[in-house]
Amino acid sequence: MINLKKKEKFINYICRFIYLQGLDVLNLLDDLDIHSLITYIQEYLIEHQTENSTGIHEIVYQHESFTNLWNSCIEKICKEPKILFDSNNFINLKTPLLELLLKQDNLNIDEIEILNGLLKWCFAQ
């Protein structure tokens, strides 16, 4: 049986791997229906989410079970929308996700900046 310290260490290794290597493992855990580990990983990503926020949004949008991470992403975008609009991956966002993000009532950005971002996104399509 694994003791608690070893279990925490193992989970931290997995979370660090996911954070540094991508979110494919989180997708796999969702496919395997391992929700207890998904919860820990979501908490880790919420605490350490600084880079690749657009990529995280894409993955989280595709999986209903990542609600904690989704809510955290939405909250972060609403507070700091430039993270999204200034991202190199902004132009690659899928239409339904972009629409959902733009419909947020508490998006803290001027309309002209939204328009400029949408124009950049449209020209890239």
C-alpha positions, 0 to 999 in steps of 0.5 A: 500500500502506498503511504500518503507522502508517496501518493502526494509525491506521485501526484505532484510528479504527474501534475508537473509532467502534465504542466510541462509536457501538455494536457494529453495525460488529462485527456487520457485520465478522462477517457479512463474515467479516473476522476479522483486523479483528475481532481488533483490535476485540475487543482495543480493546474489552477495553482500553476497555470501561467503559460499556454492558457489558450491550449488549456482552454481548448482542452478544458472546453472539450471535456465536461468533467474539467469544470473546476479548471474551466471555471478558473480559466474563465475567471482568469480570462475575464480578469485579464483578457489580454492573456487570450487576445495577445496569445499567438494561439488566439487565431487558432481558437475554434469558433464555438469556444471563441463565441462562448468566451466573448459572451462572458458578461464580466470580460474586462476589456474595451470593445475596440480591443475585442473588435481588433482581436476578432478581426485578427482572428477572422483574417487568420481563418 
